[in-house]
Amino acid sequence: MVPIAIIFMLLIALLFTALGTALASIIQDMQGFQLIMNFLVMPLFFLSGALFPFEGLPTALLIVAKVDPLSYGVDGLRGALINSTHFGLTTDFLVLSGLVIGLLAIGGYLFSKIEA
C-alpha cells in the first residue's frame, strides 16, 4: 500500500500548494501572507487527527475535523499504511482531489486578474 501512501502525500502537498496559491493571489504583502498561512496551517494540523484519534472527540470538534481538508489526507495516509481509516480511502481521495482542483482553479483565476 506504499504507492497509495505516496499518492496521498502528493495530494496533501498539492493541497497546500493550491491553498497558498489562492491566498497569495489575494494578499498583497509577504508578512500578511505568512501570518495568514500560520494561522491556517496550525489549526488544520491540530484538528486533522494526526495527533489524536477522532473517536474521543466531542461532537463539535468532530464536525470541525470533518471540514478540515488535512483530516482526509491524514486519514488516507493512515489507511494506506496501517489499513485503518475513519472516512474510507475513496472518500479521502475524492475530497482531496476535488479540493486540489478547485483551489488550483480559483488561484489560477485570481492570479490572472492581477495587474502587474
N, C-alpha and C positions, 0 to 999 in steps of 0.2 A: 504493500500500500504506500510505499515511499513515493512513487510517481504522483499519486493523488495528493500527498502532503506537499510536494513541490508545486503542484498546480495551485493549491490553496495559499502557499507562501507568495506566489506570483500575484494572485488575486488581491491579497492583502497589500502588497507593495503598490500595485496599480491603483487600489482604492485610495490610499493616502496620497499618491501622486495626483490622482484626479481631484481629490479634495483640495490639495494645495494649489493646483492649477486654477480651480474655480474661485478659491478665496483670493489668490494673488491677482486675479483679474479685477477684483472689486477694491481691494485695499491699496492705497496709494503709497504708503511708506513702509520700509522694511521693518522698523520697530513694531509697528502696528500688526504686521503680518506675523511676526514671531510671537507676539503677545497672544493674538487670537489662536494661533496653532497650539501654543502651550495650554491655553485654557480649554481647547477642544480635545487634544490628544490625551491628556492625563485622565479626565473623567471617562473618556471612551475606553481607555485601558483598564481602569479600576472596575468598571461595570461590565467588562467583556466576559467574565467568567474565567479569565486566565489565572486569577489568584485564589478564587474560591468557587465552589460548585453552585449552580443555580438552585439546587434542591432546598437549601436552607434559607433562601432569600425571602423577605416579606413580599407580599403581593405587589406593592407599589414599586419596589426596586426590580422585581421580575418584569414588570411591564416596561420599565425604562431600559432594562437589559435587552429586551426583545426589540427595542427600537435602535439599539446600538449596533451599527454595522460590524464592528470588530467582534461582537459576540458570535456572529456567523463564521467569521474567519477562524477564531479560536476553536469553535465547535467543530468546524471542518477539519482542522489540524488534529484535534483530539480524536475524531472519528477515524481519520486516516492512519494515525499512529497507534492508538490503543483500542480502536473499534468500540468507542463509547461516545454516542452523540446525544444531544438534547433535542435538536431540531431535525436531524437527518441530513445526510450528505447531499442529497439532491436539493433540498431546501437551502442549505448553506451555499451551494454552488450557484443556484439561480438568483438568490438575493445578492450575493457579492457581484456576480456578473452584471446583473441589472443596474446596481449602483455604480459600478465602474463605467459602464456605457453611458448612463445618464449623466454622471458628473463630468466625464470627459466631453460629452456633447455640450453641456452647459458652460464648462470652462472654455472650450474652443469658440463657442458663440460669443461669450463675453469678451474674450481676447480679440476677436475680430472687430468688435465695436470700439476698442481703444484706439484713440488717435495719437500718433507719435509726436 
